Amino acid sequence: MSGTTKNRDGRGRLGSALSGLAVAVGCLLFLGGFAGGALLYRPYSVPTGSMAPTLETGSKVLAQRVDGADVKRGDVVVFEDPLWGGSAMVKRVVAVGGDTVACCGDDGRLTVNGTPVDEPYLRPGPGGTIRASGEDFTATVPADSFFLLGDDRTSSLDSRTHLEDAARGSVPRSAVVARVDSVVWPVTGGLVERPAAFAALPGGVSSPGPVRPLLTAVAAGAVLILGGAAYGPLAQRLGGRGRPAREKAGT
């Protein structure tokens, strides 16, 4: 009986050590991922459907804190411009300083410097046709500025609404406070992709920030913490079930 007890106690000590290690590692991953996310990202709730279907009304997003100099065509950004009301707004950058952006060509596509741009996120309009804008326009973007459109071109109040302003609808680069990288609610949202058509233009597209590894660290940490914490009660329960049979065999 003494050998059985020693063996069982040895396994118990090892299990306790491993569960403690799992909790410790889990805390490091969870707190590290959470702290990193808090430093690099800002959470936002999308107030309108102007960016549908990419961002639906009420979506919860994580936007990386970036300087406007890091923003490229195709990025979905959060900006604050007094001429647009001063509140935080979410739109897609379709043209940058020096670009001439126009709509629409014979095929209904947006053009940037004469190059047609495929926008897979656009929804069909009346009659089932896809058109990048309900009204035609042409604008040259001032230096250090962006031309911004919503993905729902039928309802979005964007640069097209401000074409008569002095800046021709553009927003200064300094007005951008963050770039949307991921939709965290609904959970099926995932990363906000950069359209391939913008990647073909000079300067290419930006790369997502570290949102995926940070979220993975938080999730893995939570699993390790819960698993490690559950080991003790689970081991006691399983041990309690098997003890009477072992004691009877020992006698």
N, C-alpha and C positions, 0 to 999 in steps of 0.2 A: 504493500500500500504506500510506503514511503516513497518508492520509486515513481509510482503513478502521480503522487501529489507533487513531487519535485518537477516532473515533466510538465504537468499541467501549469504549475506556477511559472515555469520558464516560458512557456508559450504566452502566458498572461502578461509577463513583464515585457516580452518582445512586442506583443500586440499593443500594449499601452505606449511603449516607446514610439512605435510606428504611427499610432494615432496622434500622439503629441507632435511628431514631426510633420504629419500631414496638416494639422491645424496651423502650425507655425509657418510652413511654406504657403499655405492658403492665405494666411493673413498678409504675408509679404506681397503675394500676387494681387490680392483684392485691393489692398490699400495703395500699392504701387500703381496699379492700373487706374484706380479712381483718382489718385493725386495727379498722375500724368494727364488724364482726361480733363481734370479741372483746370490745369495750367494751360493746356493747348486748345481746349474746345469750350464753346458756349452753347448751352441748350436754347432752342427756340421752338415756339409753337406757331405753326403756319396759320394765319388768321383768315385767309381767303382761299378761293379756288383758282386764283390767277395762274398758278404754276401746275395745275392739273394737266395730265395725269401723273407727272413726275412727283409732285407734292400735293396731296389732297388736303382739303380744309381740316384743321385739327391735327395734322401730322406733327409728331415731335421729331426734331432733327438736331444733329450735332454739327456745329459749324466751327471750323478751325479758325483761330485768331490769326489773321494774316494781314500783311501790308498790301495795299493796292498794287504795288509793284510786282507781287507774286501772282496776280490774277491774269488769266489768259482767256481767249475766246472759248466759249462753251461752258465756262464755270457758272455755277449757280451761287450767287453771292447775297449776303445781307449788307444793306447799306442804309445810311441815314443822311438825307439831303433836305435842308430847310425848304428848298424850292418845291419839294415833293411832299411837304407836310411835316418833315422832321422826325417822323416815327420810323422804326425799323421796317424795312421792306425787303422782300425776297424776289429776285428776278434773275434771268440768265443773261450773261454777257455774250452778245453776238458780234460785236465789233469793238476795236480798241482805237486809240489815238492815231489819226492819219488814215484810217480806213474809210472807204465810201461804201455805205450799206444801202441797199435798195430792195424794193419789192413792188411788183413781183415780175419774174420772167414769164415767158410764154407757158412754162410748165408749172407756174404757181410757186416756185421756190424763191427763197431769200438769196440774194447775191452779196458777197463781200469782195470788193475790188474786182467785180465782174465775174467771180467764181460762184456758181450755184452751190448751195449748201443743203444737203439732205438732213432733215430734222425728223428722226423717227418717232419722237414723242408727240408730234402734232396729231390732233384728232380730226377726222373728216368733218367738213362743214356741211351746209345745205346741199342736198343732191349727192352726198357721199364723196365729194371732191375734197382734196387736201390743198389748202392755200395758206401760205405763210403769213398773210395779212389780208384782212378784208378790204383795206384801202391801200392804194399804191403810195409809195413815198421814196424819197432819196435824201440821204443826209451824209455829210462828211464829218467825221468825229474829230473834235478838237484834240490837241495834244494832251496827254495825261488825263484822258477821259474814257468813259465806256458808254456804249449804246446798249440799252437793256430792254429785253422783251420778256413777257410772261409766256409760258408754254401753252396756255389756253389763250390763243390769239383773239377769240371772240369776246372775252370778258376782261382781259387784262388791261389795266390803266398803266401804261409803261412809257417808254421814250416816244412812241408815236403820239401820245397825248400832249407831249411838251415840245413838239417840233417847231412851234412858233416862238418858243423861248429864245433868249440870246444864245444859249448853249446848243440850240438845235436838238433838244431832247436828250443830250448827253449828261452824264453824271461825273463829277470829278473823281479821279482815282482815290483821292484822300477820303472820300465819303464811304468807301468800302471798309467794313469792320470785320467781316468774317466770310469764309467760303464753306458752303454746305458740303459735307463729305458723306453723311450717312443719315438714313431715316431709322430711328430706333422704335418708333411706334407709328403705324402698325409694324409688328416684328417682321413682316414679309417685305418691308421696304428695302433694306440692305443699303449697299453703297450707291451713291449717286454717280452714274457713269458719265464720262466725258464723251460726247458724240464723235464718232470717227471722222466725220466730214470736217470738223474744225481742226483735227490733227493734221490734215493735209495742207492747211494754210501755213504761211510762214510763222515761225514761232511755236507751232504745235500746240499741245494742250498741257495743262498742269497735271501733276501726279497727286493721287490722294494722300492725305496725311496718315499718321499711324493709328487711325481710329480702329481698324480691324484688330491689330495685336493688342491694343489697350482693352477693347471689349472682351477679347478672348481671355486676357489675363484676369479681368474681373470675374468672368463666368467660371473659369477654372479655379480661381481662389475660393469662390463661394462653394463649389462642389467639394473641394478638399476640406474646407472648414466644416461643412455639414457632415461629410463622411467621417472625418476624424472625431467629431463630437458624438456621433451616433455609435461609434465603436464600443465604448464602455457599456452603455445600457444594453446594446444588442448582445455583447459577449456575456454579460450577467444573465440575461434572459435565456440564451442558449445553454449556458453552463448550468443554470438552475434546472432546465429540463433533463439534462443528461446525468446529473449528479445522483439521483436515487438509484438509477440502474447500475452505475459504477459502484456505489456503496454496497448494493446488494450482492454484486459479483465478488467484491472484495471480502465480504463476510463468508 
